[in-house]
Amino acid sequence: MVADAADRALTLWANGDTRVRQWEKAPGHPVCEADLEIDAMLRAELGAIDPEAGWLSEETADSAHRLGLSRVWVVDPIDGTRDYLRGRRGWAVSVALVEDGAVRLGVLAAPARNELWVAQAGQGATRNGKALRSSARTMLPGARVPADTLPRGDRDLIAVGRPNSIALRMAMVAADDADLVATMRWGNEWDVAAAALIVDEAGGIVTDALGVPLSFNQPRPVAPGLLCAAPGIHAAARERLVPRAREWLGSD
């Protein structure tokens, strides 16, 4: 049903333009009718599969009810809305099933890229049915990072193509198309839950920007940034990122 929802999103999308009405839910945060339609479609279909599971989505008002439940669907109906609205391919439908704080199932459907990413806890991760394995890289200099530009302090890294969807950027690490994704901007559970399991099952490591493992279905469902990396460079990336993260967060 995730692929069906993604196909519906694709029918509402056109290269270079979009047929759906759009607006800003907050300054700098675009949303469109497709976000809401796909959100409603997924909630109905996933709710029918597991009526006892809670719901957490970017496009649905949150409720504390989910906190008392063992299982919760964590959904971003269109991750990468900017690319979606600009007619670019870097967007995906992201669905995760969280149980007792851990992601048990993660699906990313990116129909404009002809990609379907799936992971189940303990059973590996695939893209279009092909098993994934993250990079064996052990040196941080030269690591591939999905980015338009790199900060001065990171010029020893290599920028590669950057989809707007943070979930797809993380999935690139799982597929050995990138080595590192590090940011202070992203940390909402709906943005990262599905991709976090895909990376983990491919052998990568995902933490917040302070290097702390992620736990889901939290009262405030947002982590302080994100660090997603091939296992051999995660420690070095954490050493570089943590001081910046602490400065950003105003912590010691």
Secondary structure as GFF3:
##gff-version 3
##sequence-region A 1 252
A	DSSP	alpha_helix	2	11	.	.	.	ID=ss1
A	DSSP	beta_strand	13	14	.	.	.	ID=ss2
A	DSSP	beta_strand	17	18	.	.	.	ID=ss3
A	DSSP	beta_strand	22	26	.	.	.	ID=ss4
A	DSSP	beta_strand	29	32	.	.	.	ID=ss5
A	DSSP	alpha_helix	33	49	.	.	.	ID=ss6
A	DSSP	beta_strand	54	57	.	.	.	ID=ss7
A	DSSP	three_ten_helix	64	68	.	.	.	ID=ss8
A	DSSP	beta_strand	71	79	.	.	.	ID=ss9
A	DSSP	alpha_helix	81	85	.	.	.	ID=ss10
A	DSSP	beta_strand	92	99	.	.	.	ID=ss11
A	DSSP	beta_strand	102	110	.	.	.	ID=ss12
A	DSSP	three_ten_helix	111	113	.	.	.	ID=ss13
A	DSSP	beta_strand	115	120	.	.	.	ID=ss14
A	DSSP	beta_strand	125	127	.	.	.	ID=ss15
A	DSSP	beta_strand	130	131	.	.	.	ID=ss16
A	DSSP	beta_strand	144	146	.	.	.	ID=ss17
A	DSSP	three_ten_helix	152	154	.	.	.	ID=ss18
A	DSSP	beta_strand	158	160	.	.	.	ID=ss19
A	DSSP	alpha_helix	166	174	.	.	.	ID=ss20
A	DSSP	beta_strand	180	183	.	.	.	ID=ss21
A	DSSP	alpha_helix	189	201	.	.	.	ID=ss22
A	DSSP	beta_strand	205	207	.	.	.	ID=ss23
A	DSSP	beta_strand	226	229	.	.	.	ID=ss24
A	DSSP	alpha_helix	234	249	.	.	.	ID=ss25
###
